[in-house]
Amino acid sequence: MSSLTGKTPPPPIAMNKNKTILLFLLAGLSAGCICGIVPAVRTVIAQEYLKTGMYVLIAEQVVQGLLPWMAAGAIVFIVCGLLVLACARVSRGVRSAVAIGYVGLLCAGVVSLGSYLPVVVTVRAMCFLIVFCGVLFVFRAESWLLRGRTIVVGIALLCLLVLLTATVWPTVTGMRNRQAGPSFVLIVIDCLRPDHLGCYGYTRDTSPTIDALAQVGWRYERAYAAAPWTKPSVASLFSALLPAEHGLVNPDQSAPDQVLLLAEVLRNAGYKNFFINGGNVFLKKEFNLHQGFHSYDYLPHSTRNASDLTKRFLARVATIGRDKFFAYIHYMDAHAPYTVNRHNTRYAAKILESYAPGKPATQLNDLREPDTASPELHQYFRDLYDGQICFVDESIRVLLQGLKFLGRLDNTVFIITSDHGEEFWDHGSAEHGHSLYNELLHVPLIIAGSSIGHQRIAEPVSLIDVMPTLLDLAAIPRDRLGLQAVSLVPGSNAFASNRVLFASGMMYGPEAFCLMSNENKLIYRSRGEQGKWRLRGPKLPAGNQLFDLIRDPGERHDRAATEGVPPVLEGQLKNYMRLAPRVIPPQPVHVSGEDMRRQLESLGYVQ
Ligand SMILES: [Zn+2]
């Protein structure tokens, strides 16, 4: 019949079993590579790793993007290849029926796995299976494959070459970097005020371990957080950007991918990074501040304490051999509600039943309104707070002993600080997130270890400077990163006499901004609520407030009304305020879920 119509039937294709399976395997690898390269490239572009020269991270993203897809492609295609061989002699109708049944079975299998897999992975896998099975069976793609085998082999080899290069290159670079640079332990003790530590002049012996580190390291007497609550402050600590620049100032915002974080830069330089969060909900993964960390541990504040965090940290370090590491540990024990521990009664003469540690009633947030707490209750909370500091200090002592036992103490630098302070009715209110006064912005900052020597630094510095400092200590070039913050290594240009520091990003009430020079502090608070959480407690003045930080460190006497604001300071603060709204808009995330709400309430954050 074909000769009558003038068409010549295609010659039968020889199907050697082994060669066919190998060809299907290579085709599967190619298909997987093509599928995987798209999300990998999208991630690299979104994170702007090319712009900042994070080449090892680019290679990592490529490998992470390709491997699962290539594995899936190989498995799906080999199974298809076997079925093609089995169906080689049957009619097209039977083949189509087998194909439909097969795709249906695979989809059912993936759907049944759906409860164990993230939705997005399930959907992708289903699309992958349907498309490739459909192409292979219904459209007889195996004949195209067998005819174009040279092209298929070529593409597959190219894909394998890409994968091999991306795998080997960071390993080689990592080996090169492994030799140099100290490890880092960045310890943030949430809500810690420097004036409650012995090394900052406190009369109680709350912090013997931290004091000992301050004795041998660099102690910054006037270090300031860039915001008065966790999320914007830690975002600044991690990014060297001010709150008006990174824009992460609302409870429901998540860090944009393109903001480059300290852990990403260190990871690119071969560090192994651990994030150990003692239960602060604003540092949960959905807020995207864990970028660059190899592991992330969330230990709920309600059931775990500083001792558990230290144990988890030591367990992590024990798994990495001699690799250098960067650990971020966020202790929550000095954050209300206070946990039950052996130091509860160290300063509090007796525990008040209605404000006992472990009970939600110890939330300071409930005592913001004027006249809700007596002077005795104020002192009771300070006593409990000091006991919590003792407990964290003890856990840091165990941490140092553990590192010594692991042989990792000598080449490790410790950075001890806080994300913000805590108000104990200094300006008539309690807790944090509501003002820019020093009880919330002044934080301890101690950098010690690895024989860096002792220095006491009296000039004002900001927590945004921690990132360039650590990069300098690790000898990682930072010229391409475009950091505005400066290194705090003594003798560097951080201590220029005309430097001004900024802070902003309120949790409660209207937005406020402040500028700090060596002598002056200018606070501007806008009017209105601007969609923030309701401010409880005494009403704070709108407009400008000006304080003399040298003669009036407690910020009692506002000079703005009597002396006016120097135009230079006002101009500098206005320039800072113009940075918000930001170039990179942070992404809102859904935080109204019941789980998140319960956790926010457990920490005393209520709308
Ligand atoms: Zn905090």
Residues whose N, C-alpha, C, O or C-beta is under 5 A from the ligand:
A	BS01	ZN	D190 C191 W229 T230 D419
